Amino acid sequence: MSLGELLEALEACRKCDFIDKPFLLHGAYERWLPGKVKLLLIAESPPPGHKPDFFYNLGTPDRLRRNLKAILGLEVPDPEVPRWLRESGIFLTSAVKCRPIRPGGRAQDERLLRQMALNCTAILDLELRALRPKKVMVMGKIAELASSVLGLRPYRTFPHPNYIMRFKREFIPAVRKAIFDAISDP
């Protein structure tokens, strides 16, 4: 499996209703993929609705980027977080690759995200085969569902970084340690 085949499959996928495909739109794989992926972080989905924020869209603020920076204790500007990840051998992806629609104006519809993640497991499987990460960390319930369907045995599983920063700050030291341990392991 090659990166080109992954990108073609992602571009061609029409299993769900979606707004856009931010991983393609912002060149996430071309710009931010490390030469060798030591750690693949699997989060849940791009932010839902018609808005520009996305982890790899450096032209707009993004909550996930800000929260991951805080969890890692990085002292770099927010737009430098993807560069720091790339240089450390880390790539952040999500179980749902397309930007979900916000049905009825709700901020998030977990049932919709679950269905999208199930529809997206074939793409996530292609991604795992193309990137061949040394370790995988799953972050969030939707990501955990997708990894379970694939029979993936993650290195570690934690709540989503945004959830950690709002409700479970006691997880910060463990997440930070797990990430730094993963990238320091030869």
C-alpha positions, 0 to 999 in steps of 0.5 A: 500500500502506498501513500498515493493509493491512500490519497486516491481512496480518500479522494474517491470515498463517498460513503457519507454526507460530508462538508469537505475533506480537510486532510486533502484540502490542507495537504496534511499527508504531503506537508506534515507526514514524517519520513518515518512514523514513530507514533500515529495519533488517531483522534476522532474527526475534523471539527463539524460544520461549515468552519475553517478550523482544522489541526493542519489549517495553520491559518486559523486557530484550532482547539485540538492543536492548542490542547495538544500543545498544552498537553505536551508542554510545548513552548512553540507558537500554535502554528508550529505544533504540526512541524514539531510533531513531524520533526518528532516522528508523530503524525496526527490523523483521525478515525473520521477523515471528512468534516461532518455535517452539523445536523440541526445545528448541534455541535456534535452528533455522536451517532453520526460520528460513530457511523462515519467512523465505521464507514471510514475503517477501510480508509483507516486500514489503508492509512495504517498499511501505508504509513506503517507506524511503529506505535499507535495511540488512540484518543477518544471514543470514536477513534477507539471504536474504529480501532476496535473494528480493525482489531488494532492493538494500540500502544495506548488509549486515552480520552480525546485531548479536548476532553482531557483539557476540559474534564480530565486534566489529571490524564495530562502527565500520563499522556505526555509521558506516553507520547515522549516515551513512544518517540524516544524508543529507538 
